[in-house]
Amino acid sequence: MHQPDGDSMNFTFRFSITSYCGSWKNTDVPRLCEDWLNPYAKWMRAHNVPHVMRETVVEPPPGWTGLIERPCAGHGEEDGQMYILWGAEMSPDFDHYELYRDGKFLANVTNEVPDGIPYRVARYEDTGLPTHSRHEYRLRKVWKDGRKGELGEPFYGVTRYMSDEERNGIGCEGEYGRMYVRYDGATVASWKPEALKGREVFFMQKNAPWGKEVHGGLPICWPWFGKREGCPKHGLARYLKWRFAWRFGKDSVLLETESSADTMKVWPHPFKLRALLSVDGPDALTIKFTETNTGEQPYESAFGVHPYFAVADACEVALDGERLPRPWVIKDFAADGKAHELQDCAGRVAYSVMSSGNDTWCVWNPGVERTPLCEMLGPDEWRRFYCLEPFMRQPITLAPGESREHVVRIAVSGL
């Protein structure tokens, strides 16, 4: 297994496992390793085949676990995160450890005893550290009668280096291309599918004001689409900070967020949202958006997406084979249960969108006249994108405790 930055030793994996809770002798680590490395080992033992015997294993020093011989520290996946492991003191008179970082007391740490079975590795997660910073740690044992041992030898760890891209979002890169998702709004900011030989699918404005209305990528619009008096345009979801929840292989990530005191001021309903974003083969991207009503009252909500497809020239675009008029008009049409295709005639690329549950489609580009109304959009950037948006014009009621899923699939092809 590997760390996200390519390290061959997965310190995080060791931290998660912590240790085998039984006797170190019962594990018979040498035999297990021999069986794994040599598929004939079991057969040789069963048939009494002579082989070179291992040397007798002597009793290890106190605190030895078979996994960790000395305290160690290693970075986690998150920014400013450090995992610390050391062999646990198993004496019945032992109470806790004092952990020091960079010469200053950090925390008291006790052994973990889940279900009455003590872990044979002690651990601590240090957070809030600077990016790519080196830190010294030392341990001291404290006994139940108040006695304190000497400070142990220092050991060191370095937190991960994280670029601005890693800090602000998460990427998926595999044989089918690359996708990058911002934590701002769970917005797919970039997708370069293998089918287009790494060509970018989504337009993104320069100096995007993340946290405000951004023109670019694949924004999620919920719990309303369009304008609402006194409320953010296209709902709340695109303005919220989302967090990473899970990764499924190289091609899918799950992000989530929920209501807060700030969202309740704008839309007074508790909720939880999840967005599973997947590179679905060499030519497709899928969004599975799940909303859950975590309150005690029903609410009405609508869902949509607002993809900004990159085009060579917004004046040379067609919808389902029919050339569109000048791009500064908005064209709405009713959903018919079918996928619809936006063709970039100048760039020789087609974008097909399929959505579940929407009742309306919108085709949009601000054009030169309306571009000044779009915050921070450059004067000529309107030529580089066109939007094909499936959405729900009519909100639907969701009962307390219930969830609803919305699925959007985007496929690309050459013309």
TORKOL-4160 file (C-alpha; in steps of 0.2 Angstrom, whole numbers, padded with zeros to 4 digits, m for minus):
415
<pt num="1" X="0000" Y="0000" Z="0000"/>
<pt num="2" X="0006" Y="0018" Z="m0003"/>
<pt num="3" X="0003" Y="0035" Z="0004"/>
<pt num="4" X="m0005" Y="0048" Z="m0007"/>
<pt num="5" X="0012" Y="0056" Z="m0011"/>
<pt num="6" X="0020" Y="0039" Z="m0016"/>
<pt num="7" X="0029" Y="0034" Z="0000"/>
<pt num="8" X="0031" Y="0015" Z="m0001"/>
<pt num="9" X="0028" Y="0012" Z="0018"/>
<pt num="10" X="0010" Y="0016" Z="0023"/>
<pt num="11" X="0012" Y="0023" Z="0040"/>
<pt num="12" X="m0007" Y="0028" Z="0041"/>
<pt num="13" X="m0011" Y="0009" Z="0038"/>
<pt num="14" X="0000" Y="0004" Z="0052"/>
<pt num="15" X="m0008" Y="0018" Z="0063"/>
<pt num="16" X="m0026" Y="0011" Z="0059"/>
<pt num="17" X="m0022" Y="m0007" Z="0063"/>
<pt num="18" X="m0012" Y="m0002" Z="0079"/>
<pt num="19" X="m0008" Y="m0020" Z="0084"/>
<pt num="20" X="m0013" Y="m0038" Z="0087"/>
<pt num="21" X="m0021" Y="m0038" Z="0104"/>
<pt num="22" X="m0016" Y="m0056" Z="0109"/>
<pt num="23" X="0001" Y="m0062" Z="0114"/>
<pt num="24" X="0016" Y="m0058" Z="0102"/>
<pt num="25" X="0021" Y="m0077" Z="0103"/>
<pt num="26" X="0004" Y="m0083" Z="0098"/>
<pt num="27" X="0005" Y="m0073" Z="0082"/>
<pt num="28" X="0020" Y="m0083" Z="0076"/>
<pt num="29" X="0025" Y="m0069" Z="0065"/>
<pt num="30" X="0040" Y="m0079" Z="0057"/>
<pt num="31" X="0029" Y="m0094" Z="0052"/>
<pt num="32" X="0016" Y="m0082" Z="0045"/>
<pt num="33" X="0029" Y="m0073" Z="0035"/>
<pt num="34" X="0036" Y="m0089" Z="0029"/>
<pt num="35" X="0019" Y="m0096" Z="0023"/>
<pt num="36" X="0016" Y="m0080" Z="0014"/>
<pt num="37" X="0033" Y="m0079" Z="0005"/>
<pt num="38" X="0034" Y="m0098" Z="0002"/>
<pt num="39" X="0018" Y="m0106" Z="m0004"/>
<pt num="40" X="0025" Y="m0124" Z="m0001"/>
<pt num="41" X="0029" Y="m0120" Z="0017"/>
<pt num="42" X="0013" Y="m0128" Z="0024"/>
<pt num="43" X="0015" Y="m0143" Z="0012"/>
<pt num="44" X="0033" Y="m0146" Z="0018"/>
<pt num="45" X="0028" Y="m0145" Z="0036"/>
<pt num="46" X="0014" Y="m0158" Z="0033"/>
<pt num="47" X="0026" Y="m0170" Z="0025"/>
<pt num="48" X="0040" Y="m0168" Z="0037"/>
<pt num="49" X="0052" Y="m0161" Z="0023"/>
<pt num="50" X="0068" Y="m0156" Z="0031"/>
<pt num="51" X="0073" Y="m0138" Z="0030"/>
<pt num="52" X="0084" Y="m0125" Z="0039"/>
<pt num="53" X="0077" Y="m0122" Z="0056"/>
<pt num="54" X="0075" Y="m0104" Z="0063"/>
<pt num="55" X="0085" Y="m0099" Z="0077"/>
<pt num="56" X="0076" Y="m0099" Z="0094"/>
<pt num="57" X="0067" Y="m0083" Z="0097"/>
<pt num="58" X="0071" Y="m0076" Z="0114"/>
<pt num="59" X="0059" Y="m0066" Z="0125"/>
<pt num="60" X="0059" Y="m0048" Z="0119"/>
<pt num="61" X="0061" Y="m0033" Z="0130"/>
<pt num="62" X="0045" Y="m0025" Z="0139"/>
<pt num="63" X="0034" Y="m0015" Z="0127"/>
<pt num="64" X="0040" Y="m0024" Z="0111"/>
<pt num="65" X="0025" Y="m0028" Z="0100"/>
<pt num="66" X="0032" Y="m0037" Z="0085"/>
<pt num="67" X="0027" Y="m0022" Z="0075"/>
<pt num="68" X="0036" Y="m0007" Z="0082"/>
<pt num="69" X="0053" Y="m0008" Z="0091"/>
<pt num="70" X="0055" Y="0011" Z="0094"/>
<pt num="71" X="0043" Y="0026" Z="0094"/>
<pt num="72" X="0040" Y="0034" Z="0077"/>
<pt num="73" X="0030" Y="0048" Z="0069"/>
<pt num="74" X="0024" Y="0049" Z="0052"/>
<pt num="75" X="0013" Y="0061" Z="0042"/>
<pt num="76" X="m0006" Y="0057" Z="0039"/>
<pt num="77" X="m0016" Y="0061" Z="0023"/>
<pt num="78" X="m0023" Y="0078" Z="0030"/>
<pt num="79" X="m0014" Y="0095" Z="0030"/>
<pt num="80" X="m0004" Y="0097" Z="0047"/>
<pt num="81" X="m0008" Y="0079" Z="0053"/>
<pt num="82" X="0005" Y="0068" Z="0062"/>
<pt num="83" X="0003" Y="0050" Z="0068"/>
<pt num="84" X="0013" Y="0044" Z="0082"/>
<pt num="85" X="0015" Y="0026" Z="0087"/>
<pt num="86" X="0025" Y="0017" Z="0101"/>
<pt num="87" X="0025" Y="0000" Z="0110"/>
<pt num="88" X="0013" Y="0000" Z="0124"/>
<pt num="89" X="0018" Y="m0002" Z="0143"/>
<pt num="90" X="0008" Y="m0017" Z="0149"/>
<pt num="91" X="0013" Y="m0017" Z="0167"/>
<pt num="92" X="m0003" Y="m0016" Z="0179"/>
<pt num="93" X="0006" Y="m0002" Z="0189"/>
<pt num="94" X="0007" Y="0009" Z="0173"/>
<pt num="95" X="m0005" Y="0024" Z="0172"/>
<pt num="96" X="m0001" Y="0035" Z="0157"/>
<pt num="97" X="0012" Y="0043" Z="0145"/>
<pt num="98" X="0017" Y="0061" Z="0144"/>
<pt num="99" X="0020" Y="0066" Z="0126"/>
<pt num="100" X="0031" Y="0081" Z="0122"/>
<pt num="101" X="0032" Y="0090" Z="0106"/>
<pt num="102" X="0047" Y="0102" Z="0102"/>
<pt num="103" X="0052" Y="0103" Z="0120"/>
<pt num="104" X="0034" Y="0107" Z="0127"/>
<pt num="105" X="0021" Y="0096" Z="0135"/>
<pt num="106" X="0008" Y="0091" Z="0122"/>
<pt num="107" X="m0004" Y="0078" Z="0130"/>
<pt num="108" X="m0007" Y="0064" Z="0142"/>
<pt num="109" X="m0010" Y="0048" Z="0133"/>
<pt num="110" X="m0017" Y="0032" Z="0140"/>
<pt num="111" X="m0017" Y="0014" Z="0133"/>
<pt num="112" X="m0033" Y="0009" Z="0123"/>
<pt num="113" X="m0042" Y="m0005" Z="0130"/>
<pt num="114" X="m0057" Y="m0009" Z="0119"/>
<pt num="115" X="m0069" Y="m0023" Z="0126"/>
<pt num="116" X="m0056" Y="m0026" Z="0140"/>
<pt num="117" X="m0042" Y="m0031" Z="0128"/>
<pt num="118" X="m0027" Y="m0019" Z="0128"/>
<pt num="119" X="m0019" Y="m0014" Z="0112"/>
<pt num="120" X="m0001" Y="m0018" Z="0112"/>
<pt num="121" X="0003" Y="m0002" Z="0103"/>
<pt num="122" X="0000" Y="0016" Z="0110"/>
<pt num="123" X="m0005" Y="0030" Z="0098"/>
<pt num="124" X="m0008" Y="0048" Z="0096"/>
<pt num="125" X="m0014" Y="0059" Z="0082"/>
<pt num="126" X="m0006" Y="0077" Z="0082"/>
<pt num="127" X="m0016" Y="0090" Z="0071"/>
<pt num="128" X="m0015" Y="0108" Z="0067"/>
<pt num="129" X="0004" Y="0108" Z="0062"/>
<pt num="130" X="0011" Y="0118" Z="0048"/>
<pt num="131" X="0013" Y="0111" Z="0031"/>
<pt num="132" X="0029" Y="0101" Z="0028"/>
<pt num="133" X="0036" Y="0105" Z="0045"/>
<pt num="134" X="0048" Y="0094" Z="0056"/>
<pt num="135" X="0044" Y="0091" Z="0074"/>
<pt num="136" X="0053" Y="0082" Z="0088"/>
<pt num="137" X="0043" Y="0071" Z="0100"/>
<pt num="138" X="0048" Y="0063" Z="0117"/>
<pt num="139" X="0039" Y="0051" Z="0129"/>
<pt num="140" X="0039" Y="0049" Z="0148"/>
<pt num="141" X="0030" Y="0035" Z="0157"/>
<pt num="142" X="0019" Y="0039" Z="0173"/>
<pt num="143" X="0015" Y="0026" Z="0186"/>
<pt num="144" X="m0001" Y="0025" Z="0196"/>
<pt num="145" X="0009" Y="0030" Z="0212"/>
<pt num="146" X="0014" Y="0046" Z="0204"/>
<pt num="147" X="0032" Y="0041" Z="0199"/>
<pt num="148" X="0038" Y="0047" Z="0182"/>
<pt num="149" X="0051" Y="0039" Z="0171"/>
<pt num="150" X="0065" Y="0048" Z="0162"/>
<pt num="151" X="0061" Y="0056" Z="0146"/>
<pt num="152" X="0064" Y="0044" Z="0131"/>
<pt num="153" X="0075" Y="0047" Z="0117"/>
<pt num="154" X="0069" Y="0060" Z="0104"/>
<pt num="155" X="0061" Y="0054" Z="0088"/>
<pt num="156" X="0055" Y="0065" Z="0073"/>
<pt num="157" X="0042" Y="0066" Z="0060"/>
<pt num="158" X="0038" Y="0078" Z="0045"/>
<pt num="159" X="0020" Y="0083" Z="0040"/>
<pt num="160" X="0015" Y="0082" Z="0022"/>
<pt num="161" X="0018" Y="0095" Z="0009"/>
<pt num="162" X="0002" Y="0100" Z="0002"/>
<pt num="163" X="0000" Y="0111" Z="m0013"/>
<pt num="164" X="m0014" Y="0124" Z="m0014"/>
<pt num="165" X="m0024" Y="0111" Z="m0026"/>
<pt num="166" X="m0022" Y="0097" Z="m0013"/>
<pt num="167" X="m0028" Y="0109" Z="0001"/>
<pt num="168" X="m0043" Y="0116" Z="m0008"/>
<pt num="169" X="m0049" Y="0100" Z="m0016"/>
<pt num="170" X="m0046" Y="0082" Z="m0021"/>
<pt num="171" X="m0041" Y="0074" Z="m0037"/>
<pt num="172" X="m0044" Y="0057" Z="m0046"/>
<pt num="173" X="m0031" Y="0052" Z="m0059"/>
<pt num="174" X="m0031" Y="0035" Z="m0067"/>
<pt num="175" X="m0032" Y="0026" Z="m0084"/>
<pt num="176" X="m0048" Y="0035" Z="m0089"/>
<pt num="177" X="m0041" Y="0053" Z="m0086"/>
<pt num="178" X="m0041" Y="0066" Z="m0072"/>
<pt num="179" X="m0054" Y="0074" Z="m0062"/>
<pt num="180" X="m0052" Y="0088" Z="m0049"/>
<pt num="181" X="m0065" Y="0092" Z="m0037"/>
<pt num="182" X="m0065" Y="0108" Z="m0026"/>
<pt num="183" X="m0071" Y="0107" Z="m0008"/>
<pt num="184" X="m0080" Y="0123" Z="m0012"/>
<pt num="185" X="m0097" Y="0117" Z="m0017"/>
<pt num="186" X="m0091" Y="0100" Z="m0022"/>
<pt num="187" X="m0088" Y="0108" Z="m0039"/>
<pt num="188" X="m0079" Y="0098" Z="m0052"/>
<pt num="189" X="m0067" Y="0111" Z="m0057"/>
<pt num="190" X="m0058" Y="0101" Z="m0070"/>
<pt num="191" X="m0061" Y="0085" Z="m0080"/>
<pt num="192" X="m0049" Y="0078" Z="m0094"/>
<pt num="193" X="m0056" Y="0062" Z="m0100"/>
<pt num="194" X="m0045" Y="0049" Z="m0109"/>
<pt num="195" X="m0058" Y="0049" Z="m0124"/>
<pt num="196" X="m0053" Y="0067" Z="m0128"/>
<pt num="197" X="m0034" Y="0064" Z="m0126"/>
<pt num="198" X="m0033" Y="0075" Z="m0110"/>
<pt num="199" X="m0043" Y="0090" Z="m0117"/>
<pt num="200" X="m0052" Y="0100" Z="m0104"/>
<pt num="201" X="m0071" Y="0098" Z="m0103"/>
<pt num="202" X="m0075" Y="0112" Z="m0092"/>
<pt num="203" X="m0072" Y="0131" Z="m0094"/>
<pt num="204" X="m0066" Y="0140" Z="m0078"/>
<pt num="205" X="m0065" Y="0159" Z="m0077"/>
<pt num="206" X="m0049" Y="0167" Z="m0072"/>
<pt num="207" X="m0047" Y="0172" Z="m0053"/>
<pt num="208" X="m0063" Y="0162" Z="m0048"/>
<pt num="209" X="m0070" Y="0169" Z="m0032"/>
<pt num="210" X="m0073" Y="0153" Z="m0023"/>
<pt num="211" X="m0086" Y="0155" Z="m0009"/>
<pt num="212" X="m0096" Y="0166" Z="m0021"/>
<pt num="213" X="m0104" Y="0164" Z="m0038"/>
<pt num="214" X="m0091" Y="0155" Z="m0049"/>
<pt num="215" X="m0093" Y="0154" Z="m0068"/>
<pt num="216" X="m0085" Y="0138" Z="m0072"/>
<pt num="217" X="m0084" Y="0119" Z="m0069"/>
<pt num="218" X="m0099" Y="0109" Z="m0064"/>
<pt num="219" X="m0108" Y="0118" Z="m0050"/>
<pt num="220" X="m0122" Y="0109" Z="m0040"/>
<pt num="221" X="m0138" Y="0119" Z="m0038"/>
<pt num="222" X="m0148" Y="0115" Z="m0022"/>
<pt num="223" X="m0161" Y="0117" Z="m0014"/>
<pt num="224" X="m0167" Y="0129" Z="m0028"/>
<pt num="225" X="m0162" Y="0133" Z="m0045"/>
<pt num="226" X="m0161" Y="0151" Z="m0052"/>
<pt num="227" X="m0165" Y="0167" Z="m0042"/>
<pt num="228" X="m0174" Y="0168" Z="m0025"/>
<pt num="229" X="m0178" Y="0185" Z="m0017"/>
<pt num="230" X="m0165" Y="0188" Z="m0004"/>
<pt num="231" X="m0156" Y="0172" Z="m0006"/>
<pt num="232" X="m0140" Y="0166" Z="m0015"/>
<pt num="233" X="m0142" Y="0162" Z="m0034"/>
<pt num="234" X="m0145" Y="0144" Z="m0038"/>
<pt num="235" X="m0146" Y="0138" Z="m0019"/>
<pt num="236" X="m0134" Y="0134" Z="m0005"/>
<pt num="237" X="m0124" Y="0119" Z="m0010"/>
<pt num="238" X="m0112" Y="0128" Z="m0022"/>
<pt num="239" X="m0107" Y="0140" Z="m0009"/>
<pt num="240" X="m0104" Y="0128" Z="0006"/>
<pt num="241" X="m0088" Y="0120" Z="0011"/>
<pt num="242" X="m0089" Y="0101" Z="0008"/>
<pt num="243" X="m0077" Y="0089" Z="0016"/>
<pt num="244" X="m0069" Y="0073" Z="0009"/>
<pt num="245" X="m0078" Y="0057" Z="0016"/>
<pt num="246" X="m0071" Y="0042" Z="0006"/>
<pt num="247" X="m0062" Y="0037" Z="m0010"/>
<pt num="248" X="m0067" Y="0022" Z="m0021"/>
<pt num="249" X="m0052" Y="0017" Z="m0030"/>
<pt num="250" X="m0044" Y="0029" Z="m0042"/>
<pt num="251" X="m0059" Y="0035" Z="m0051"/>
<pt num="252" X="m0072" Y="0040" Z="m0037"/>
<pt num="253" X="m0073" Y="0052" Z="m0022"/>
<pt num="254" X="m0087" Y="0055" Z="m0010"/>
<pt num="255" X="m0089" Y="0072" Z="m0002"/>
<pt num="256" X="m0102" Y="0078" Z="0011"/>
<pt num="257" X="m0109" Y="0093" Z="0020"/>
<pt num="258" X="m0123" Y="0097" Z="0031"/>
<pt num="259" X="m0134" Y="0112" Z="0038"/>
<pt num="260" X="m0126" Y="0124" Z="0050"/>
<pt num="261" X="m0132" Y="0140" Z="0060"/>
<pt num="262" X="m0127" Y="0150" Z="0044"/>
<pt num="263" X="m0138" Y="0140" Z="0032"/>
<pt num="264" X="m0153" Y="0140" Z="0044"/>
<pt num="265" X="m0153" Y="0159" Z="0043"/>
<pt num="266" X="m0155" Y="0158" Z="0024"/>
<pt num="267" X="m0166" Y="0142" Z="0023"/>
<pt num="268" X="m0173" Y="0135" Z="0040"/>
<pt num="269" X="m0171" Y="0117" Z="0037"/>
<pt num="270" X="m0159" Y="0104" Z="0044"/>
<pt num="271" X="m0151" Y="0093" Z="0030"/>
<pt num="272" X="m0136" Y="0082" Z="0025"/>
<pt num="273" X="m0129" Y="0081" Z="0008"/>
<pt num="274" X="m0118" Y="0069" Z="m0001"/>
<pt num="275" X="m0110" Y="0069" Z="m0018"/>
<pt num="276" X="m0102" Y="0054" Z="m0026"/>
<pt num="277" X="m0092" Y="0060" Z="m0041"/>
<pt num="278" X="m0085" Y="0046" Z="m0053"/>
<pt num="279" X="m0075" Y="0045" Z="m0068"/>
<pt num="280" X="m0086" Y="0032" Z="m0077"/>
<pt num="281" X="m0075" Y="0025" Z="m0090"/>
<pt num="282" X="m0064" Y="0034" Z="m0103"/>
<pt num="283" X="m0078" Y="0046" Z="m0109"/>
<pt num="284" X="m0091" Y="0049" Z="m0095"/>
<pt num="285" X="m0093" Y="0057" Z="m0078"/>
<pt num="286" X="m0107" Y="0053" Z="m0065"/>
<pt num="287" X="m0114" Y="0063" Z="m0051"/>
<pt num="288" X="m0124" Y="0054" Z="m0038"/>
<pt num="289" X="m0131" Y="0068" Z="m0026"/>
<pt num="290" X="m0140" Y="0062" Z="m0011"/>
<pt num="291" X="m0150" Y="0074" Z="0001"/>
<pt num="292" X="m0157" Y="0069" Z="0018"/>
<pt num="293" X="m0170" Y="0078" Z="0028"/>
<pt num="294" X="m0162" Y="0078" Z="0046"/>
<pt num="295" X="m0175" Y="0089" Z="0053"/>
<pt num="296" X="m0192" Y="0086" Z="0061"/>
<pt num="297" X="m0203" Y="0094" Z="0047"/>
<pt num="298" X="m0204" Y="0091" Z="0029"/>
<pt num="299" X="m0196" Y="0103" Z="0017"/>
<pt num="300" X="m0197" Y="0106" Z="m0002"/>
<pt num="301" X="m0181" Y="0106" Z="m0013"/>
<pt num="302" X="m0176" Y="0106" Z="m0031"/>
<pt num="303" X="m0160" Y="0100" Z="m0039"/>
<pt num="304" X="m0150" Y="0105" Z="m0054"/>
<pt num="305" X="m0132" Y="0106" Z="m0061"/>
<pt num="306" X="m0125" Y="0121" Z="m0071"/>
<pt num="307" X="m0111" Y="0114" Z="m0082"/>
<pt num="308" X="m0100" Y="0126" Z="m0091"/>
<pt num="309" X="m0094" Y="0116" Z="m0106"/>
<pt num="310" X="m0078" Y="0123" Z="m0114"/>
<pt num="311" X="m0081" Y="0127" Z="m0132"/>
<pt num="312" X="m0070" Y="0135" Z="m0146"/>
<pt num="313" X="m0082" Y="0148" Z="m0151"/>
<pt num="314" X="m0099" Y="0151" Z="m0142"/>
<pt num="315" X="m0106" Y="0157" Z="m0159"/>
<pt num="316" X="m0103" Y="0140" Z="m0167"/>
<pt num="317" X="m0114" Y="0129" Z="m0155"/>
<pt num="318" X="m0128" Y="0117" Z="m0159"/>
<pt num="319" X="m0141" Y="0108" Z="m0148"/>
<pt num="320" X="m0146" Y="0090" Z="m0153"/>
<pt num="321" X="m0140" Y="0095" Z="m0171"/>
<pt num="322" X="m0149" Y="0111" Z="m0172"/>
<pt num="323" X="m0138" Y="0127" Z="m0173"/>
<pt num="324" X="m0142" Y="0139" Z="m0158"/>
<pt num="325" X="m0145" Y="0157" Z="m0161"/>
<pt num="326" X="m0134" Y="0171" Z="m0154"/>
<pt num="327" X="m0127" Y="0166" Z="m0137"/>
<pt num="328" X="m0135" Y="0179" Z="m0127"/>
<pt num="329" X="m0152" Y="0171" Z="m0126"/>
<pt num="330" X="m0158" Y="0159" Z="m0113"/>
<pt num="331" X="m0168" Y="0144" Z="m0120"/>
<pt num="332" X="m0179" Y="0133" Z="m0108"/>
<pt num="333" X="m0187" Y="0117" Z="m0114"/>
<pt num="334" X="m0197" Y="0103" Z="m0105"/>
<pt num="335" X="m0188" Y="0087" Z="m0100"/>
<pt num="336" X="m0193" Y="0072" Z="m0110"/>
<pt num="337" X="m0183" Y="0058" Z="m0101"/>
<pt num="338" X="m0170" Y="0058" Z="m0115"/>
<pt num="339" X="m0152" Y="0064" Z="m0115"/>
<pt num="340" X="m0148" Y="0080" Z="m0124"/>
<pt num="341" X="m0132" Y="0084" Z="m0133"/>
<pt num="342" X="m0122" Y="0101" Z="m0135"/>
<pt num="343" X="m0111" Y="0101" Z="m0150"/>
<pt num="344" X="m0095" Y="0112" Z="m0151"/>
<pt num="345" X="m0095" Y="0114" Z="m0170"/>
<pt num="346" X="m0079" Y="0123" Z="m0170"/>
<pt num="347" X="m0070" Y="0112" Z="m0158"/>
<pt num="348" X="m0077" Y="0096" Z="m0165"/>
<pt num="349" X="m0083" Y="0090" Z="m0148"/>
<pt num="350" X="m0100" Y="0084" Z="m0142"/>
<pt num="351" X="m0106" Y="0084" Z="m0123"/>
<pt num="352" X="m0121" Y="0073" Z="m0119"/>
<pt num="353" X="m0130" Y="0076" Z="m0103"/>
<pt num="354" X="m0143" Y="0063" Z="m0095"/>
<pt num="355" X="m0152" Y="0068" Z="m0079"/>
<pt num="356" X="m0164" Y="0059" Z="m0068"/>
<pt num="357" X="m0179" Y="0068" Z="m0060"/>
<pt num="358" X="m0177" Y="0085" Z="m0069"/>
<pt num="359" X="m0192" Y="0093" Z="m0077"/>
<pt num="360" X="m0184" Y="0107" Z="m0087"/>
<pt num="361" X="m0168" Y="0110" Z="m0097"/>
<pt num="362" X="m0159" Y="0127" Z="m0100"/>
<pt num="363" X="m0146" Y="0132" Z="m0113"/>
<pt num="364" X="m0137" Y="0148" Z="m0108"/>
<pt num="365" X="m0123" Y="0159" Z="m0112"/>
<pt num="366" X="m0122" Y="0178" Z="m0106"/>
<pt num="367" X="m0116" Y="0185" Z="m0123"/>
<pt num="368" X="m0106" Y="0201" Z="m0124"/>
<pt num="369" X="m0121" Y="0212" Z="m0117"/>
<pt num="370" X="m0124" Y="0202" Z="m0101"/>
<pt num="371" X="m0106" Y="0198" Z="m0097"/>
<pt num="372" X="m0104" Y="0213" Z="m0086"/>
<pt num="373" X="m0118" Y="0207" Z="m0075"/>
<pt num="374" X="m0108" Y="0191" Z="m0071"/>
<pt num="375" X="m0096" Y="0195" Z="m0057"/>
<pt num="376" X="m0078" Y="0194" Z="m0062"/>
<pt num="377" X="m0081" Y="0186" Z="m0079"/>
<pt num="378" X="m0068" Y="0193" Z="m0091"/>
<pt num="379" X="m0075" Y="0203" Z="m0106"/>
<pt num="380" X="m0071" Y="0190" Z="m0119"/>
<pt num="381" X="m0073" Y="0174" Z="m0108"/>
<pt num="382" X="m0091" Y="0172" Z="m0114"/>
<pt num="383" X="m0085" Y="0165" Z="m0130"/>
<pt num="384" X="m0076" Y="0150" Z="m0122"/>
<pt num="385" X="m0091" Y="0141" Z="m0114"/>
<pt num="386" X="m0109" Y="0136" Z="m0116"/>
<pt num="387" X="m0121" Y="0129" Z="m0103"/>
<pt num="388" X="m0133" Y="0114" Z="m0104"/>
<pt num="389" X="m0142" Y="0113" Z="m0088"/>
<pt num="390" X="m0154" Y="0100" Z="m0082"/>
<pt num="391" X="m0164" Y="0106" Z="m0067"/>
<pt num="392" X="m0181" Y="0105" Z="m0057"/>
<pt num="393" X="m0192" Y="0120" Z="m0059"/>
<pt num="394" X="m0205" Y="0113" Z="m0047"/>
<pt num="395" X="m0198" Y="0108" Z="m0030"/>
<pt num="396" X="m0203" Y="0091" Z="m0022"/>
<pt num="397" X="m0207" Y="0088" Z="m0004"/>
<pt num="398" X="m0195" Y="0077" Z="0007"/>
<pt num="399" X="m0202" Y="0070" Z="0023"/>
<pt num="400" X="m0192" Y="0070" Z="0039"/>
<pt num="401" X="m0178" Y="0056" Z="0040"/>
<pt num="402" X="m0180" Y="0052" Z="0021"/>
<pt num="403" X="m0167" Y="0054" Z="0008"/>
<pt num="404" X="m0168" Y="0057" Z="m0011"/>
<pt num="405" X="m0155" Y="0054" Z="m0024"/>
<pt num="406" X="m0152" Y="0063" Z="m0040"/>
<pt num="407" X="m0141" Y="0056" Z="m0054"/>
<pt num="408" X="m0132" Y="0066" Z="m0068"/>
<pt num="409" X="m0121" Y="0058" Z="m0081"/>
<pt num="410" X="m0111" Y="0068" Z="m0094"/>
<pt num="411" X="m0103" Y="0059" Z="m0109"/>
<pt num="412" X="m0091" Y="0066" Z="m0122"/>
<pt num="413" X="m0086" Y="0061" Z="m0139"/>
<pt num="414" X="m0078" Y="0069" Z="m0155"/>
<pt num="415" X="m0088" Y="0075" Z="m0170"/>
